[in-house]
Amino acid sequence: MVECDYEDCSDKGVKISRLSPEGFLVATGNKAYSFREAYRRFHYCNEHHSQLMATVWNRVRQSDDKDDDHVAPTAI
């Protein structure tokens, strides 16, 4: 099994995510015809996956610099 992609973590990466440890999508750089092909996969242990999800959701929920006409990053 693959190790967790968080720095200095050698636990098994039991969760697979398209989000990097910083919480962003990272393009593969290849021609892609689907979301699955377009973005890199990362592996996380249970603890770091939970930490990543909490960080991402907290960032999404913050109302800083957002108004009613805020465009979602996936709309571009």
LINRAVEN-V486013 format. One record per residue. RES is the residue in three letters. PSI is psi in whole degrees, -180 to 180 (999 if undefined). Layout:
res & psi
RES & PSI
RES & PSI
//
This chain:
res & psi
MET & 151
VAL & 148
GLU & 158
CYS & 139
ASP & -3
TYR & 142
GLU & 136
ASP & 23
CYS & 125
SER & 12
ASP & 162
LYS & 137
GLY & 89
VAL & -19
LYS & 137
ILE & 134
SER & 156
ARG & -4
LEU & 134
SER & 169
PRO & -22
GLU & -6
GLY & 24
PHE & 157
LEU & 139
VAL & 120
ALA & 148
THR & -24
GLY & -1
ASN & 158
LYS & 131
ALA & 143
TYR & 3
SER & 162
PHE & -41
ARG & -37
GLU & -25
ALA & -27
TYR & 145
ARG & 151
ARG & 143
PHE & 151
HIS & 138
TYR & 148
CYS & 166
ASN & -43
GLU & -48
HIS & -29
HIS & -43
SER & -42
GLN & -44
LEU & -47
MET & -40
ALA & -43
THR & -46
VAL & -47
TRP & -37
ASN & -39
ARG & -40
VAL & -38
ARG & -23
GLN & 137
SER & 3
ASP & 133
ASP & 27
LYS & 142
ASP & -173
ASP & -25
ASP & 24
HIS & 128
VAL & 132
ALA & 144
PRO & -25
THR & -9
ALA & -13
ILE & 999
//
